[in-house]
Amino acid sequence: MTFATMSGDWVDPAPHESKFVTVNGVRLNYLDWGGQGPWLILLPGITWSPHHFDDLAPAFTDHYRVIAYARRCHGLSEVKWPCDAATITEDLRCLMDALGIERANLVGHSYGGTELTWMAGLHPRRVERIVYLDGGYDWADPLWKAAMEAWPFEMEVPESARRSLEAYFRYAKAGTDPKTVLGKWFEPVVRESVIVQEDGTVRPRRDLAGLEHLVRDMLGNPQRDYTKVHCPALAIYANEFFDSAHLLPAHRKKVREWDTKYLVPFRIESVKRIRRELKGVRVETVPTDHAGIVITLTKPVAKLMRDFLAYSPPLPAH
């Protein structure tokens, strides 16, 4: 991208409409790509925006009616706590009611796997099939809690990145694979994540206290019960958590050590558990990172999803 797009009259070029709906006492933003066929609802990861699906969603509009929504305290949705599993699952159910969606296929990236697991377990007649995009992890697992305690990145946005929108774009691009910032997702996600103030400086839409609250809610959830899920399921795992090859040199060694110590055993145990507890689940691994499974490896991931959604017959609702 170039900084020619810094002007205030920028218009999102992605083929969707941005809409709002108030359900369960909270105002939620969702993106609507349109399309024809069964409903396909995309659930973003923690701190993520529905715009992260801007490059993946269009691959399904020929056979599905596609939307993605920002859960409470995410994107442009209202900040209203808590953001625990029970609350956000009820938000999803109410969103489906408000939009007249009787039954849908659910796709969850990262923390989005929490909502779809709970939704499929609590409301099986509302869920056709589920897809985990590096979301087949129980984020309340003690192994993940240990990984979070050793988190290798600073969460606070540095002062230098707050000086202007252009400075914030440079900060967002640093340490990122240059190919990924060419995607449709990048600019709307960056713009949505900050508020430009009257003096031209920016402040993050979600402050550090908000991030810490999200993490507490995530870690405080009850552990998942995959045995309650009886619909067809596909779990796609990335083979690494961070795109370490494109990290800044100062971070690369620390992040690789963190991945080896915490994420590799967590991934191994998570795959074993989902195979053991979620009967009939199809498990795939793709050569990318946690973010890349949505924003980089879109064609191979879309093919795996389309094959599964088209050819895996639904089981009877329980």
N, C-alpha and C positions, 0 to 999 in steps of 0.2 A: 504494500500500500504506500501511498505518498501522503504527505501532510497537506496536500491541496484540498483534502476533504475535511479540514479542520473548521470550515465555515459553518455558521449556525444554521444554514439552510440545507444541510445534509439530509437526504432521504434514504431510508433503508431500502436497498434494491431487492431484498429477498421476496419471493412470491408468497407472502402470507399477509394476513390481517392481524393486527394487535387489538385484542378485545378485553373487556373486564366483566366480571360477574361477582356478585356478593353472595356467598354461601357460608353457612355455619358461623355467621358473625364476622367474616373476614372478606375483604375485597381482594380478589385474585386476578392476575393478568394471565391471559393465555394467547398463544399464537395459533392461527387457523390457516392451514395450507389448502383447505378444501379437499377435493378428490371425490371418488365414487367407490362405494363398497362398504365393507364392515369398518367399524371404528377402530382406529389405532391411536392410542394415547401414549405420548412420550413423556417420561418423568426424568427431569435432570438430576444431577448429583448435588451434593451439599455445596452451598455457596454458588452453584451454577445457575444459569439462565436458560429459558427455553430457546434462546437464540443459539445456544451451542449445537442445536439440531439443524441449523439452517442449511448445512450441506448434506445431511443425511435424510431429512424428512421428504424432500421432493422425489426420492427414489421409490416412494410408496403410493403417491397420489393417483397412479393409474389404476390401482386395485383397492385402495383404502381411503377412508375419510380421516385425515390426519390432523391432530392437534397436539400441542405441547403446552404445559402450563407451569407457571412459577409458583411453587408452594409458598405458603405464608413465610414472611421474613426473607424471601428471595426475590431477585429481579425487581420488577416494578410492583409486585404484590405488597399488600399491607404488612407492616411489621407488627405482629401481634403474637405474643408468646402464649403457650409453649409451642415448640416445633417437634414434639415427641411423636412416636410411631402411631399411637392411638388417635391423636388429634389430626395429624396430616392424612391418615387413612379415612377418617370421617370427612375431612375436606374433599378428598377425592370422590367419595361416594356422593356427597352433596353436589359437587361439580357435575358429575354424570347425571344426576337427577335434573339439575337446572338446565342442562343442555339436551335433555331428552334422550340420553344414551342408556339404553336398557342393558346392553352387553358390549364389551370391548376387548380388544387385544391390548395388553399393557406391556410397555417396554421401559425398563428402568435402568438408568446409568448410575453406578455407584450407590449413593444413599437412596436413589429412586427404587432400588431393589427392596428397600424396606416397605414402602407403601404397597408395592404390587404383591409381596409375600403376604402381608396382612390382609390386603383386599381379597386376594384369592382364597385365603383361609376363612375370613369372616363372611364374605359375600360371594360364594362360589358361582351362583347363578348369574352374576354380573360380569364374570371374567371368562373369556374364550380361551386365550392362550397367553403365556407370559414369556418375556425375554429379558434375561439379565445381561446388561452390557457392563462387564467388569463390576457387576453388582451382586454376584453370588457370594457375598461375604456377609457374615453377621457382625455388624459394626459395634455390637455390644459384647463381643467375644473378648475375654481377657487378653488374648494375643494382640488384638487391635488396640486395646487400651494401653498395653505396654509400648506399642509402636507410637501411639500418639504422645506418650510421655517423653519420647526421644525424638519428636518431630524435628527434621533437619533444617527447616526454613524459619526465618523471621516472618511473623504474620503482619506486623505493622508496615504500612506503606511509608517509605522514607520521605523526608521533607522535600528532597530534590525532585521527586516525582509529582509533588503537589503544586508546583509553581505555575503550571499551565496544562491545558489539555494535551498540547503537543508533547510536553515533558512526560505526561502520564502514558501516552502512547509509546514513547521510547522505553520507558520502564517496563511496560507490558510486553514489548517485543524482546527485551534482553533475555538471553538464555533460552529462547524459543526457536524451534526449527523454522527457518525462514519460509519454508513451503506452507506451513500451517497458517501463517498470517495472511496468506492470499485467499483463504477461504471466506465464504460469505459471513461466517459466524463472527469473525474477529472484531471488526469495527463496531457493530451494534453491541456486542458484549462489553467492549471497553467503554464505550460511551455510556452504557446503561449502568456501569459499576461506579460512576462518579457523578457528583453534582458540581457544575461549574458555577462559581460564585461571582458576585458583581465585579470584583477586582481581577477576574480572569484566573485566579487560582482554583484548584479543585479540592474537594474532600471526598473520601470514599463514601459511597451510599451506605455501606455497612461498616461500622466502626469496630475496633478491636473488642470492645465489650460484647457487641453483637455476635462476633465470631466465636468468642468464648462461650456464649450462651448456646449457640448452635451445637458446639462440640459437646457441651454438658448434656443437652437433650439427646444427642445421638448416642453417647456412651451410657446414658441412664435408661435406655429402652430395655424391656425384657428381651431375652434372647429369642431369636426366631424359632418358630415351630414349623419346619418344612413338612412335617407329616400331615398337616391340615390342608396342604395344597394338593388338589386332585385334577388339575387341568394340565394339558401338555406344557412342558417347560423346556426352554433352551437357555443354557448358561454359557456365555462367551467370555473367556478370560484373556486379558492381556498378559504377555509374558514378562513384563516389568511394570513397576508402578510409575516411575518418572522417566522421561525421555533424557536419560543421563548423558547421551552423546552430545546434546545441544545445550547442556547446562553451562553456566559460567564456570571457568576452571576452579575458582575458589570454592564452588559448591560440589563439584563433580565427585571427588573422592568421598566426602562425607555422606552424600546421598547414596552412592553405590554401597558403602558400608552399611548404611541404614537398611537398604533394600535387602541385602544379603542376610543381615542379622534378624530382621523383623518380618519383612514382607514375604520372603521366600517360604519360610515355615508356615506363615499364616495362609498363604495361597495353597500350599500342599494340603494342609488340614481342612481348609474350606472346601476344596474340591472333593476330598474324601467324604466330608460330611454331607455335602449336597447330593452326592451319588448314593450315599447310604440312606438318607432320610427322604429325599424327594424322588419318589418312585417314577421310573421311566424318563428321567431328565436326560436330555441330550447335552453333552459337554463338549465344547470346542475351545481351542487356544489359538490366538492369532498373534503375529509378531509385531506388537506395538506396545504403547504404554497406556496408562489408565485414562488419560485424556484422548489419546490418539484413536482409541477404539470408537469414538464418536466423531472426531474432527479431522482425522488424517486418513484412516484406513476405511473410508466410507464405502467404496465399491465392494471389497471382499466381505465386509460386515453386512452390508445391505443384501448381498447374495445369500449369505447364511440365513439371515432373517427371513427373506422372501421364500426360500426353499422350505424353511420350517413352518412358516405361517400358511403356506399354500398346501403342503403335503402332509402335515401332521394332523390327523383327524381329531376333533375335540372329543374328550371323554364325557360321559354323562355327568351333569352337575350333581353334586352331593348336598 
